[in-house]
Amino acid sequence: MDNNNNNQNFESMMLFYERCCEDWRHYDTQIWQVTNITFVVNGFLIVLAFNQTIDIKVKVFIPLMAGLFTITLLIALIKHRLHQDIRSINIRKLERKLNENKDQRIVFYDFSKDSFDLEEIGEKNTLFFRVFKKAKAFNIICWMFTLIFLCDIMISIGFMLRWW
């Protein structure tokens, strides 16, 4: 009876593990989709702003809207990354728990040496801080979003000052 209970526990943990991995992949896909959408829409709006037939007031407004769009998607990007970080923590905890099982059927790779340094979350080490400090590729994307936002603002100022 105890062996049957251990098997059920193992199977339920494996189902939860698979679900966490699916969620992690979902958020990873969302992160890259948000990035692509931001670049395409922002590029389209900037090209539209340089159209010679558009009134100057609209030309000033379009890059400002592109900047607002970029900031909004940056917030969505951060949200997806925080959710992905939680899934990573759950996956690592499950991997440790499953590897502790005496009747190991699966040996999981230990991800504890990766760039995220995902030990237990303490009060002083919030997830928001960890997202920006540890994930280097994500930092690059956030800086690119910030640069795009600043370029949008500069283009809008350029239209206000009639540089173009």
Backbone as CSV, one residue per row, in Angstrom:
resi,resn,N_x,N_y,N_z,CA_x,CA_y,CA_z,C_x,C_y,C_z
1,MET,0.820,-1.190,0.000,0.000,0.000,0.000,0.869,1.260,0.000
2,ASP,1.955,1.226,0.791,2.846,2.377,0.880,3.557,2.620,-0.451
3,ASN,3.929,1.537,-1.142,4.570,1.660,-2.440,3.618,2.268,-3.469
4,ASN,2.339,1.875,-3.411,1.339,2.422,-4.310,1.143,3.914,-4.052
5,ASN,1.146,4.303,-2.780,1.013,5.707,-2.409,2.223,6.509,-2.905
6,ASN,3.428,5.943,-2.805,4.629,6.612,-3.306,4.564,6.801,-4.817
7,ASN,4.055,5.772,-5.523,3.911,5.884,-6.977,2.920,6.969,-7.362
8,GLN,1.803,7.061,-6.626,0.823,8.115,-6.905,1.417,9.490,-6.629
9,ASN,2.176,9.594,-5.549,2.821,10.854,-5.205,3.831,11.240,-6.286
10,PHE,4.599,10.244,-6.728,5.579,10.496,-7.777,4.889,10.933,-9.068
11,GLU,3.807,10.248,-9.443,3.081,10.585,-10.668,2.467,11.983,-10.583
12,SER,1.910,12.328,-9.428,1.326,13.662,-9.300,2.405,14.733,-9.345
13,MET,3.566,14.460,-8.771,4.670,15.417,-8.845,5.166,15.550,-10.283
14,MET,5.189,14.441,-11.029,5.608,14.501,-12.422,4.619,15.310,-13.260
15,LEU,3.328,15.156,-12.983,2.327,15.952,-13.703,2.503,17.442,-13.408
16,PHE,2.742,17.755,-12.139,2.960,19.147,-11.769,4.242,19.678,-12.409
17,TYR,5.263,18.828,-12.457,6.532,19.210,-13.087,6.326,19.509,-14.576
18,GLU,5.609,18.643,-15.266,5.333,18.855,-16.692,4.532,20.126,-16.918
19,ARG,3.568,20.369,-16.035,2.753,21.584,-16.156,3.622,22.835,-15.947
20,CYS,4.503,22.805,-14.975,5.407,23.941,-14.738,6.316,24.170,-15.934
21,CYS,6.808,23.100,-16.540,7.669,23.236,-17.718,6.892,23.825,-18.893
22,GLU,5.641,23.392,-19.073,4.811,23.968,-20.137,4.567,25.452,-19.893
23,ASP,4.278,25.807,-18.643,4.073,27.220,-18.314,5.333,28.029,-18.564
24,TRP,6.489,27.471,-18.210,7.759,28.168,-18.408,7.978,28.433,-19.896
25,ARG,7.730,27.415,-20.730,7.882,27.595,-22.175,6.883,28.619,-22.710
26,HIS,5.673,28.621,-22.170,4.658,29.588,-22.586,5.144,31.014,-22.311
27,TYR,5.652,31.272,-21.117,6.121,32.617,-20.792,7.366,32.983,-21.599
28,ASP,8.216,32.006,-21.886,9.382,32.284,-22.719,8.950,32.715,-24.118
29,THR,7.952,32.025,-24.654,7.416,32.400,-25.961,6.802,33.791,-25.915
30,GLN,6.068,34.072,-24.860,5.449,35.392,-24.716,6.494,36.501,-24.668
31,ILE,7.602,36.254,-23.992,8.664,37.266,-23.896,9.183,37.613,-25.286
32,TRP,9.452,36.606,-26.104,9.981,36.886,-27.440,8.916,37.463,-28.362
33,GLN,7.656,37.077,-28.190,6.599,37.661,-29.009,6.401,39.134,-28.683
34,VAL,6.426,39.477,-27.406,6.284,40.883,-27.009,7.416,41.708,-27.603
35,THR,8.617,41.176,-27.590,9.771,41.884,-28.148,9.583,42.124,-29.643
36,ASN,9.204,41.101,-30.375,9.008,41.249,-31.822,7.879,42.217,-32.147
37,ILE,6.777,42.097,-31.433,5.646,42.998,-31.676,6.049,44.443,-31.421
38,THR,6.803,44.665,-30.376,7.237,46.029,-30.047,8.071,46.616,-31.162
39,PHE,9.034,45.871,-31.669,9.908,46.390,-32.722,9.133,46.660,-34.013
40,VAL,8.240,45.756,-34.374,7.494,45.923,-35.626,6.544,47.115,-35.546
41,VAL,5.752,47.177,-34.493,4.769,48.263,-34.369,5.475,49.610,-34.207
42,ASN,6.533,49.638,-33.408,7.264,50.886,-33.212,7.883,51.354,-34.523
43,GLY,8.484,50.450,-35.250,9.062,50.810,-36.540,8.019,51.335,-37.508
44,PHE,6.852,50.687,-37.548,5.781,51.142,-38.421,5.324,52.554,-38.045
45,LEU,5.153,52.805,-36.748,4.690,54.121,-36.309,5.716,55.215,-36.609
46,ILE,7.001,54.900,-36.472,8.031,55.903,-36.760,8.086,56.191,-38.262
47,VAL,7.996,55.152,-39.080,7.957,55.371,-40.528,6.729,56.201,-40.889
48,LEU,5.598,55.905,-40.273,4.375,56.670,-40.513,4.556,58.137,-40.112
49,ALA,5.281,58.375,-39.019,5.484,59.749,-38.551,6.316,60.559,-39.542
50,PHE,7.191,59.921,-40.282,8.023,60.635,-41.251,7.337,60.818,-42.606
51,ASN,6.101,60.409,-42.718,5.335,60.618,-43.940,5.127,62.119,-44.141
52,GLN,5.431,62.604,-45.326,5.378,64.043,-45.603,3.964,64.607,-45.649
53,THR,2.966,63.775,-45.860,1.596,64.276,-46.005,0.877,64.441,-44.671
54,ILE,1.484,64.050,-43.590,0.835,64.107,-42.278,1.098,65.468,-41.632
55,ASP,0.090,65.993,-40.967,0.187,67.267,-40.263,1.227,67.177,-39.135
56,ILE,1.878,68.285,-38.821,2.944,68.315,-37.815,2.435,67.918,-36.435
57,LYS,1.193,68.271,-36.099,0.637,67.887,-34.789,0.515,66.377,-34.676
58,VAL,0.128,65.747,-35.747,0.027,64.282,-35.759,1.416,63.665,-35.720
59,LYS,2.375,64.308,-36.414,3.754,63.801,-36.407,4.343,63.817,-35.000
60,VAL,3.998,64.787,-34.207,4.472,64.844,-32.815,3.786,63.766,-31.989
61,PHE,2.506,63.559,-32.237,1.704,62.616,-31.457,2.084,61.156,-31.716
62,ILE,2.403,60.812,-32.953,2.676,59.409,-33.305,3.882,58.839,-32.537
63,PRO,5.046,59.514,-32.487,6.146,58.952,-31.704,5.846,58.888,-30.204
64,LEU,5.049,59.819,-29.706,4.660,59.737,-28.296,3.816,58.500,-28.034
65,MET,2.918,58.190,-28.956,2.114,56.968,-28.819,2.992,55.723,-28.952
66,ALA,3.981,55.793,-29.842,4.911,54.660,-29.982,5.686,54.465,-28.680
67,GLY,6.092,55.559,-28.051,6.800,55.471,-26.772,5.920,54.900,-25.676
68,LEU,4.664,55.331,-25.629,3.726,54.794,-24.647,3.490,53.305,-24.886
69,PHE,3.365,52.922,-26.140,3.200,51.523,-26.499,4.419,50.705,-26.036
70,THR,5.614,51.256,-26.231,6.834,50.559,-25.833,6.892,50.374,-24.322
71,ILE,6.559,51.415,-23.570,6.569,51.309,-22.105,5.529,50.300,-21.624
72,THR,4.361,50.301,-22.249,3.317,49.347,-21.868,3.779,47.912,-22.106
73,LEU,4.414,47.677,-23.236,4.895,46.320,-23.505,6.108,45.963,-22.652
74,LEU,6.880,46.954,-22.222,7.965,46.681,-21.281,7.400,46.181,-19.957
75,ILE,6.304,46.766,-19.518,5.651,46.300,-18.291,5.137,44.874,-18.470
76,ALA,4.553,44.592,-19.628,4.097,43.224,-19.909,5.274,42.254,-19.931
77,LEU,6.387,42.689,-20.497,7.587,41.858,-20.549,8.085,41.530,-19.143
78,ILE,8.103,42.519,-18.281,8.531,42.301,-16.894,7.578,41.332,-16.193
79,LYS,6.286,41.501,-16.421,5.298,40.605,-15.817,5.521,39.158,-16.258
80,HIS,5.730,38.964,-17.553,5.975,37.606,-18.052,7.260,37.034,-17.458
81,ARG,8.278,37.863,-17.326,9.540,37.382,-16.777,9.399,36.999,-15.305
82,LEU,8.612,37.762,-14.542,8.378,37.408,-13.140,7.637,36.081,-13.034
83,HIS,6.632,35.883,-13.880,5.913,34.610,-13.875,6.842,33.460,-14.273
84,GLN,7.707,33.704,-15.240,8.647,32.668,-15.665,9.633,32.343,-14.540
85,ASP,10.035,33.349,-13.792,10.955,33.133,-12.674,10.308,32.257,-11.602
86,ILE,9.037,32.473,-11.324,8.320,31.630,-10.367,8.260,30.190,-10.867
87,ARG,7.997,30.003,-12.153,7.965,28.642,-12.708,9.336,27.990,-12.593
88,SER,10.395,28.769,-12.781,11.743,28.218,-12.651,11.995,27.741,-11.223
89,ILE,11.542,28.505,-10.262,11.694,28.104,-8.856,10.930,26.816,-8.590
90,ASN,9.685,26.746,-9.074,8.888,25.533,-8.878,9.547,24.321,-9.534
91,ILE,10.061,24.510,-10.738,10.712,23.406,-11.446,11.921,22.911,-10.669
92,ARG,12.742,23.819,-10.188,13.938,23.415,-9.447,13.592,22.717,-8.135
93,LYS,12.575,23.205,-7.456,12.149,22.542,-6.215,11.636,21.139,-6.509
94,LEU,10.856,20.999,-7.578,10.357,19.679,-7.943,11.486,18.747,-8.355
95,GLU,12.470,19.283,-9.081,13.609,18.451,-9.477,14.361,17.946,-8.255
96,ARG,14.561,18.813,-7.283,15.236,18.375,-6.052,14.425,17.317,-5.328
97,LYS,13.114,17.553,-5.223,12.247,16.607,-4.526,12.192,15.271,-5.255
98,LEU,12.100,15.297,-6.571,12.048,14.058,-7.336,13.384,13.316,-7.288
99,ASN,14.482,14.039,-7.223,15.793,13.393,-7.131,16.048,12.802,-5.752
100,GLU,15.327,13.290,-4.734,15.464,12.728,-3.392,14.762,11.391,-3.256
101,ASN,13.840,11.113,-4.153,13.060,9.893,-4.091,13.982,8.676,-4.202
102,LYS,13.807,7.716,-3.319,14.649,6.516,-3.301,14.447,5.668,-4.558
103,ASP,13.237,5.650,-5.077,12.937,4.874,-6.276,13.053,5.764,-7.502
104,GLN,14.216,6.366,-7.664,14.394,7.304,-8.766,14.184,6.613,-10.108
105,ARG,13.304,7.181,-10.895,13.142,6.714,-12.254,13.742,7.715,-13.222
106,ILE,13.815,8.960,-12.776,14.332,10.026,-13.624,15.353,10.816,-12.817
107,VAL,16.471,11.093,-13.434,17.466,11.954,-12.802,17.464,13.267,-13.565
108,PHE,17.192,14.343,-12.852,17.092,15.654,-13.479,18.418,16.373,-13.398
109,TYR,18.657,17.181,-14.395,19.835,18.038,-14.390,19.690,19.080,-13.291
110,ASP,20.755,19.331,-12.578,20.733,20.333,-11.519,20.977,21.707,-12.131
111,PHE,19.946,22.531,-12.154,20.037,23.865,-12.734,20.513,24.901,-11.725
112,SER,20.940,24.485,-10.559,21.271,25.458,-9.519,22.517,26.274,-9.861
113,LYS,23.263,25.895,-10.904,24.469,26.624,-11.266,24.243,27.606,-12.413
114,ASP,22.987,27.848,-12.763,22.725,28.729,-13.894,22.818,30.195,-13.482
115,SER,22.528,31.077,-14.419,22.730,32.498,-14.180,21.650,33.124,-13.313
116,PHE,20.629,32.363,-12.939,19.547,32.966,-12.169,19.761,32.865,-10.662
117,ASP,20.620,31.960,-10.193,20.920,31.831,-8.775,19.626,31.728,-7.961
118,LEU,18.840,30.715,-8.244,17.500,30.629,-7.667,17.479,29.832,-6.367
119,GLU,17.963,30.440,-5.323,17.803,29.857,-3.995,16.480,30.355,-3.439
120,GLU,16.190,29.980,-2.218,14.925,30.404,-1.616,14.811,31.921,-1.627
121,ILE,13.622,32.405,-1.818,13.391,33.844,-1.884,13.326,34.394,-0.473
122,GLY,14.171,35.366,-0.196,14.157,36.022,1.102,13.459,37.361,1.006
123,GLU,13.207,37.952,2.156,12.533,39.249,2.182,13.368,40.323,1.499
124,LYS,14.688,40.254,1.641,15.556,41.276,1.076,15.830,41.051,-0.409
125,ASN,15.498,39.885,-0.903,15.825,39.531,-2.286,14.538,39.314,-3.061
126,THR,13.870,40.393,-3.447,12.574,40.278,-4.112,12.745,39.795,-5.540
127,LEU,11.680,39.252,-6.079,11.712,38.754,-7.455,11.973,39.871,-8.452
128,PHE,11.374,41.039,-8.220,11.557,42.147,-9.162,13.032,42.506,-9.272
129,PHE,13.716,42.585,-8.140,15.133,42.908,-8.145,15.930,41.802,-8.836
130,ARG,15.565,40.552,-8.573,16.295,39.430,-9.148,16.135,39.357,-10.653
131,VAL,14.979,39.724,-11.167,14.772,39.686,-12.610,15.757,40.612,-13.297
132,PHE,15.925,41.816,-12.759,16.800,42.779,-13.414,18.269,42.522,-13.118
133,LYS,18.588,41.939,-11.988,19.989,41.747,-11.630,20.590,40.500,-12.267
134,LYS,19.839,39.427,-12.346,20.426,38.137,-12.699,20.285,37.747,-14.167
135,ALA,19.184,38.077,-14.804,18.924,37.581,-16.153,19.532,38.522,-17.190
136,LYS,20.705,38.180,-17.679,21.453,39.072,-18.568,20.750,39.297,-19.914
137,ALA,20.236,38.252,-20.535,19.549,38.416,-21.817,18.304,39.276,-21.647
138,PHE,17.604,39.074,-20.563,16.418,39.873,-20.296,16.800,41.334,-20.073
139,ASN,17.917,41.576,-19.408,18.389,42.952,-19.209,18.646,43.641,-20.534
140,ILE,19.230,42.928,-21.462,19.511,43.513,-22.775,18.210,43.915,-23.456
141,ILE,17.195,43.056,-23.375,15.902,43.380,-23.977,15.303,44.616,-23.299
142,CYS,15.364,44.678,-21.980,14.810,45.841,-21.267,15.548,47.120,-21.648
143,TRP,16.859,47.050,-21.788,17.618,48.235,-22.200,17.263,48.633,-23.628
144,MET,17.035,47.651,-24.494,16.631,47.968,-25.867,15.268,48.656,-25.877
145,PHE,14.342,48.183,-25.055,13.033,48.832,-24.954,13.194,50.269,-24.461
146,THR,14.041,50.469,-23.472,14.284,51.808,-22.942,14.890,52.711,-24.008
147,LEU,15.831,52.187,-24.772,16.446,52.961,-25.847,15.414,53.339,-26.911
148,ILE,14.553,52.404,-27.263,13.493,52.690,-28.236,12.575,53.787,-27.708
149,PHE,12.207,53.696,-26.432,11.348,54.715,-25.830,12.015,56.090,-25.892
150,LEU,13.297,56.148,-25.548,14.013,57.429,-25.596,14.115,57.963,-27.030
151,CYS,14.332,57.077,-27.996,14.356,57.497,-29.405,12.999,58.049,-29.838
152,ASP,11.921,57.409,-29.391,10.583,57.907,-29.709,10.389,59.315,-29.161
153,ILE,10.823,59.531,-27.949,10.691,60.859,-27.342,11.536,61.880,-28.107
154,MET,12.764,61.493,-28.468,13.629,62.413,-29.212,13.044,62.733,-30.592
155,ILE,12.466,61.759,-31.249,11.838,62.004,-32.554,10.659,62.956,-32.395
156,SER,9.875,62.749,-31.351,8.744,63.639,-31.111,9.217,65.067,-30.838
157,ILE,10.278,65.208,-30.050,10.850,66.532,-29.794,11.376,67.135,-31.093
158,GLY,12.004,66.306,-31.918,12.495,66.776,-33.206,11.387,67.313,-34.089
159,PHE,10.232,66.638,-34.064,9.095,67.147,-34.834,8.567,68.454,-34.241
160,MET,8.548,68.549,-32.892,8.083,69.790,-32.266,8.984,70.960,-32.622
161,LEU,10.291,70.702,-32.671,11.250,71.763,-33.008,11.453,71.911,-34.501
162,ARG,10.726,71.115,-35.264,10.762,71.143,-36.736,12.163,70.852,-37.307
163,TRP,12.814,69.856,-36.696,14.114,69.418,-37.229,13.904,68.640,-38.526
164,TRP,12.737,68.015,-38.643,12.468,67.201,-39.831,11.299,67.768,-40.579
